[in-house]
Amino acid sequence: MKIILTQEVSGLGAPGDIVEVKNGYGRNYLLPQGFAIVWTKGAEKQVTLIRRARSAREIRDLGHANEVKAQLESLKVSLKARAGEGGRLFGSVTPAEIVDAVKAAGGPALDRRRLELSGHVKALGSHPVRVKLHPEVTGTFNLNVVQG
């Protein structure tokens, strides 16, 4: 089955890529989850739009990725959250909130889908956050969650 990816799927490709997958994987997982659309000649025109949007959002090259990594690792990112007894949060910190906190700390604009958390952030304190900037470059910074 030939499909066009609309979102990044690890091990398969990036948005705008045209890939061949097994029928069941495409029909039962990728299409219902919205990760892909069926390939047609008309849909191939959409690929150019998806690729254009991706290139505007994506880190340009390896050198740029290393610059962003250095910038991220020097940041002191702090996020205020409501917490109860014992420092336990009401809910958890979302990737979108982390991206906003990085931008507020003077960091670069990141894509929330590129964040890799070790688990859910549900307590006050310092939490490591990994960001996959480039296939070869992964940046790490500490997120400090404080009572807000």
Disulfide bonds with the S-S distance in Angstrom:
none
